């Protein structure tokens, strides 16, 4: 049924998940089994889309056929399934931020340390370790937003994407990475 109005998409266009715990389903319907739940800021590759516009609750959208970042333990292949496209964003849908709150977000992922200072004008600077000099340097960037997801792009490196963050219902900014000691995501805190 879901393949009747299906349009295959060529290439490997990535989309960002902009909803919390988004279901990937076996079929393009809300009743089939959920294969996996995607976290906010996860990336998927859209393989195709169902042309039929549908409404779920009060939300309009299409069923998108996606390849997830997760591996099926039985087949050792990426999990593929259907997601309601309302919860996906093309990276071009993000708009530049001109206002934000000043905060600092620091944490670690394995042996990689990250540190971002976000500013009121929608800019940021991040610390980057330079192995050659054994010193830290600051790289400036600009923030872009779509719904509750922030895309941070370096301006000194021609807007190459560096990180995705998300904002909760209380307007707090978080990293998608989890602190292994607390089990909670890293949160942006005020600084002077």
RASUL-V691724 format. One record per helix or strand of 3 or more residues. SS is the DSSP state (helix for helix, strand for strand). FROM is the first residue (numbers start at 1). LEN is the number of residues. If there is no record, write none. Layout:
ss=SS from=FROM len=LEN
ss=SS from=FROM len=LEN
//
This chain:
ss=strand from=6 len=3
ss=strand from=14 len=4
ss=strand from=22 len=4
ss=strand from=34 len=5
ss=strand from=43 len=8
ss=strand from=54 len=3
ss=strand from=59 len=3
ss=strand from=63 len=9
ss=strand from=78 len=7
ss=helix from=85 len=3
ss=strand from=88 len=3
ss=helix from=91 len=3
ss=strand from=103 len=7
ss=strand from=112 len=7
ss=strand from=123 len=8
ss=strand from=135 len=12
ss=strand from=149 len=6
ss=strand from=161 len=7
ss=strand from=173 len=6
ss=strand from=185 len=3
//
